[in-house]
Amino acid sequence: MFDMRSLLPLQLAVILALGAWLWVKTIAVSPLPDWHSGELVVIVPPAAMETENAFETELAEQFALQLQVKLKVLALPVDQTLPALAAHKAHLATAVRATSDYALRFGKVYQTLDELLVCHADTPDSIKQLAERELVIAAGSAQEAALREVRREYEQLSWQSRRDTTPVELLEQVADGKLDCTVANEEQLASARNFYPEFGKALDLGSPSAMVWAVANNGDEKLLAAAQTFLARIKKDGTLRRLIDRYYGYNERLNAVNAEAFIAQARGVLPRYRHWFQEAADLTGIDWKLLAALGYQESHWNPNATSYTNVRGMMMLTEETADRMRVKNRLDARDSILAGSRYLQLLKEQLPLRMREDDRLWMALAAYNVGMGHLEDARVLAVQSGLNPDLWSDVKRVLPLLARPSFYTKAKRGKARGGEAVILVETVRLYHDMLKRLEAQNALDHLPSSGQGGLLDRFLGK
């Protein structure tokens, strides 16, 4: 009988390594199950890209629901997405920029995002001025693809590609002064500005990323066609727009279209419900305009609003919250407004009185979205990070970290979409500010039909 112990150490190591390689190779080439049989495997952005991960996961969930199949999500690093798809590790990949680097087939564009250069200090005014700056990019990202396009015109353009990272993480390092410059899309940078207001100007590369879904070159044509039909439908019926609004929010910037839509709603819709928001303010002591701003963020003042997770009504109450607040019909506008406002007040009362009033309110709003338990996890993380757990400006910097395995596995309540809570709070604050300005000008009740443009211009500082 052959005794492996008789081999020399080097020979034994080679044999073991060869065996391991053959085992991995066998696993790697294992064919995907036919998605028709009941499981669709979809690649989404990594957990560190919290907003993109949550947004694309929800799109994939709705697509799988349409196909009536079970969904398996693979959250892969950006540099592994396209190679994995080409190697048939998944049926479909979301949120990719079309490229000829791999044998893939791409669908039609469903979201277009500007790619922006941002630096820790003094972002250049042109690509030509980048020569003496250090530029670091996430390998395999849409940003790297954008830079390749730009380099066709500026051959001297160079950068360092870094694996096992994301544009979001590189933005954080630029903000902290650990990196000089990076590139991120407009939503990533706008979201980062919620946490790092010190970000100044950015330089548009002039090579926007047209985001698509993709399949392998010899993948299922019918699956890609079904995905195209799905995306076209949700774009037409407004679902895509609502999801983009939900996950990306306004990110501390309202363009003229968004501001005008809000003013129009404040003029045409809010007066129907204003007295109930004022009644809620009398019960809770919270400014009615803040409560109305929350209602707009949650449902656009639509008393019949319903999410796919069955959160419903003007204030988008869960079944559990509705039961707790003794609401029988979540679609009753008055009941929803009063219950949502009282629930916000209860959350605020759970927070320490030593906090400033504004900080208690902003944190209560975050808890309204993510839950008090996850908010407390974020406050603990703030302490561990040397930040003040009683300041919203500090807590909002760590809330998004609860979506990352390295943090949520150590948190008492586990994973949370903390970035979404931050966006909700900051957006509600924007709407609240707008309502205060409109109210000061007596605009809600007496806004003249010819005066909306002037009001909008004044709000936008024109």
N, C-alpha and C positions, 0 to 999 in steps of 0.2 A: 504493500500500500504506500502511495506517495505521501511523504511528510513535508508539508510546506516549510517546516522549521529548518529544513536542509538548505533552503535557498539563501543566497546572500541578501543582506538587507536591501540593497539597491534593486535587485531583481524582484524581491517581494513588493517593494513600493511601486515598481512599474506595473506589476500584475494587478495590484489593488487599484491603482489609478485607472488602468485600462478597464477594469470591471466597473468602476464607478462611472466612467465616461459612457460605457455601453448602456448602463442602467438609465442614466440621465437622457441619453439619446433615444432610448426606447420610449420613455415617458414623453419626451418632447415631440415625437412624431405620432403619438397617439391621436387618432382622428377625433375631431369634435363630434359630439352627438348631433344628429339631425335636429335642427331647431323645431321642425314640424312635430317631432315626437314629444315636445313639451318643455324644453329648456333653451332659452336664448341667452348666449353669452355675449356681453357687451362691455367694451372697454370705456371707462370714464376717466376724467382727470383725477390725479392723486388727492388723497385726503387733505394734504397741506394746502391745496388750492380749494379751500372750503366752499366758496361760493360757486365756482365752476363745477365742483364735484356734486354739490347738492342740486344745482340747476340741471345738469346733464343726467343725473340719476333719476330725477323726477320725469324728465322727458323720456328716458328709457323705460321707466315704470309704466308710463301711459301708453307707450308704443307696445310693450309686452301685453298690456291689458287689451289693447285693440286686437292683437294677434291671438289672444287667449292662450298664452303660453307662460310658463314660469320664467322668471328673469334671474340670471346670475350675473352680478356686476363684478368686473375686475378693475380696481382702481390702481392703475399702473403709473410709474414715473413717466414724465413726458418723453424721455429719450427711449423708452421701451415700447411706446404705444404702437407706432407704425411697424417696427420689426416684428412685434408679437402678432399683429394682424396679418402681416404678410406670411408669417409662419403658421397661420391657422390656429392660433391660440384662442381666438374669439371669432364670432360670426360678424361682429360689427364694431366699429370704433366711432366714438362721438368727438365733437370739438377738435377737429383736425384741420390743418391748412393743406390744400392740395399741393402735392409735390411729385416730381418724377423720380425721386430717390428710391422708391419701392414699387413693386408690381401690385398696384392697388387701383380700385375704381372708386371714384368720388361722386357723391350726389350733388344736388344743387345747394347753393348758398342759403343759409337760414339766419345768419347773423354776420354783420361786418363790423370789425373793430379796428380803429386807428392804432398804430403802433407808435409809441412815444419813447424818446430817449430822455432819461432823467438822471441827474448827477447830485451828489451830496452838496456841492456848492458850485454856483455859476455854470449852469447847464449851457453848453455852447449854442450859438445862434444858427450854426450851420454844420453840416456833416464835415466840411473841410476843416473845421476847428477841432475835430476829435483826435487829430494825429498824436497829440501828446497826452491824451487821457487814457486811463485804464478802463476798458469796457468788458464786463463779464456778462455772459448770457447763459441761460439754461440750455444745455445741449438737447437737440432734437425738438426744440420748442417752435411755436409759430413765430416767435420773435427772431430766432436764428434764421428761419426761412425768409423773413422779411429783410433781414440784413444782407442775405445773399442776393436778393433782388436789388438792394441799394448799391451793393458793391459792383454791379454791372456798370454803374455810372461813376462810382468813386472807387477805383481800383486800389487805392491806398488804404481803404477802410479795413481795419483788423479788430479782432476781439478774441477773448478767451472763452471757450465753451466749457461749462462745468456740469458734470453729470451728478445724478442723485440730488438734484435741487429743483426748484421751481421759480418762475418769475416773481411770485409772491414773496418767497423767502429772500430772493436777491434784492427786492425792493426794501425789505426790512433792514438788510445789511447796509444798503446805501443810506437809508435814513439814520442808522446808527453810526455812520462814518466808517464802517468796516470795509466798504467798497466805494470806488469812485463813481462809476456810472453803470447803468444797466438799461434794458429796454423792457417795457411792459405795455400791455394794451390799455386802452382808455378806461375800461371798467376796473382793471386791476389797480391802476394808479389812482383812480377816483376813490376806490374803496380804501386804499392805503392812506389816503389823505384824511380819512376819518380817524385814523390812529396816529398819523404823523402829519399834522397840519403844517409842519415846517417845510414840507415839499414845496418848492417854488415852481418856476416855469418848467415846461417840458418842450422838447423839440419833436414835431411830427416828422416821422421818417418818410412819409409820402408813399408808403407801401402797406396799405391796410390788409388785415387778415380776413379773408372771406372764409368763414367757418362752415364746414360740411361734415356729413357722416360718410363713412367709407367701409368698403368690404374688400377682401382679397381679390386679386385680379381674376382668379378662377373661383371666386365665391358665388353664392347664390344670387343670381340676377333678380329673381322674384323678391328676395328679401330687400335688396336695395330699392326696388320699385315700390315695395310696400312702405319702406321708410320715407321715400319721397312723397308718396300720397299722404302719409300721416303728417309730415311736416307742412305740406301745403294746406292741409285741412286746418291744423291748429293756427297757422298763420292767418288764414282767411277768417276763421271764427273768433279771432282775438285771443285765443288761449295762449299763444306764444308771447304776444305782447304783455299779457297779464303776468306770465311767469317771469319774463325778463324784468318787469317792474318789481315783482315780489322779491326776486333774489338779488338784483343789482340796485334796487332802490334808486334814489336820486343822488346818492353819494356826495352830498354837500354841494350839489350844483344843479340848478334848475335852468334848462334852456328856455327860450322864449315860448316854444310850443307847450312845454310842460306847465310853465307858469300861467300861460293863457288858459289852458284847460282847467287848472285849479281855480282861477278867478271866475271862469264861466260857471263851474260847478258851485262855487261859493255864492254866486249870484242867483243861479237858477234852481239849485237843489237844496242847499243847506237851509234856506228859510223855512222849508217844510218841517225840518227836524230841530231847528234851533231851540224852541221852547223846551224840548225834552232834554237837550244838552244843558240848558240853563237849570232845569229841574234837577238834573244829576249833579250839577255844580253846587246847588243849594244843599244837597244831601251829603256831598263828600268834601266840600271846601276846595275842590280842584277847579281851576279856571275852566269855564265852559269851552273856551276856544281851544285849550289843550285837549279836552275830551273830544271835541269835534275834529281836531287834527288827527287824533288816534283813529277815530271812526273813518276818516277819509283814507288814511294809510291802509287800514284793514279791509275796507270794502268799497271805497269811493262813494260812500254814503248810499250803498245799495242794500236795502233791508233783506233782500232775497239772495244775497251772495252765498255761495257754497263752494268749498274747496273739495278736491278729490279725496281728502282725508276726513271729510264730513265735518269740518269746522264751518259754522254757519252764522249768518245774520250780519247786521250792521257792524257789530263789534267782534265778529268772527269768534264766537264762543265754542269751545269744545263741549261735548256732552257732559263730561265730568264737571267742568266749571259751571255749566248751566244748572246741573243738579245741585251743586253746592250753593248757588245763588238763588235756587228755587224758581228757575225759569221753566215754564212749561212749553212755551213756543218760542224758539230762538229766532224765528222769522218775524216776530212782532217787534217793530222798530223801537217802540218805547221800552218794552221789557229788555231788549238787548242793550240799549243805551244805558239804562239804569243799572242793569246787572254788570255790564262791562266796567262801568265807572266805579261801582261799589267794589268790584274785584280789584281794580287798580288801587283803590284806597286801602283795601286790606293788605295788599302787597307792600304798599308804602309804610303801613303801620308796623310791619314786621322788621323794618330796618331800624338801626340804632338812631336814637334821637340826637346823638352827638354829630351826626352828619348835617351838612348844610341842607337847607330845604330843597334847593335845586338838585343836588346830588341824590337825595332820597327819591325825588320824582323821576329822574332819569333812570336810576337803577330799578325802580318799580316798573317802569316801562319795559326795561330789558327783561325783567322777570315775567312780565305779562306775555312776552314772546317765548322765552326759553325755559321759564320755570324758576322758582325761588331756589331750589336745590342747586341747579347749575350756576345760578348767579353766586351763590355762596361758595361753590367750588372756585369760581373765578376770583372771588375776593381772597380766598386762601392762597391761590396762585399769585395774586398781586403781592401779598405779604412775602411769599417765598422769592419773589423777583425784586424785592426791595422797593416796592411801590406802595402807595397809600390805598388801602382797601375801602376807604371812605370817600374817595374822590372818583367820580365817574370818568374823568379824563385819564386816570390811571387804570381803572378796571376795564375800560373799553379796549385798552391795548392788549390785555391778556385774554379776554373772552374768546376771540377767534382761535386761540391755542387749544381750546377744548375739543376741537375737531381733529387734532393730531394725536396719533397713537402714543407718542412719547409723553404726552401730557394727560390725555383722558384715561389711560390705563392706571394712572396714579390718583385720579380724582375719585371722590367718594361716589358721585352719581354717574360717572362714566362719560360717554361721548355726548357732545352737544354742538349744535350749529350756532356757536356764539357770534360769528360774524354777521349772521342774519339778524340777531338781536341788536347788534350795534347799528346796523343800517336802519332798522325800524326806529330806534331812538333818535338818531340824527335826522332822519327824514321827518318824523313827527315834530321835532324841534323847528325844522324849516317851515313846515306848514303852520305851526303855531305862530311863528314870527310873521308869516304872511297874513294870517287872520288878524293879528293884533294891528298890523299896519292898515289893513282894509277896514277894520272896525274903527280905528282912529279917524279915518276919513269918511266914516258913515257910509261905507261902500256896500255892505251886505244888504241893506234895506233900500238904499236909494242910489245905487250905481246907475248913472245915466247910460243909455245905449251907446252914446258916442264917446263915452269917457273911458272905456276899458283899455284902449291902447295907451292912453296917458298914464293910467294907474300902473299898467304893466311896465311902462318905461321907467316910472319912478321907482318901482320895486327893484327892477334890474339895475338901477343906478345909471340910466342913460340920460 
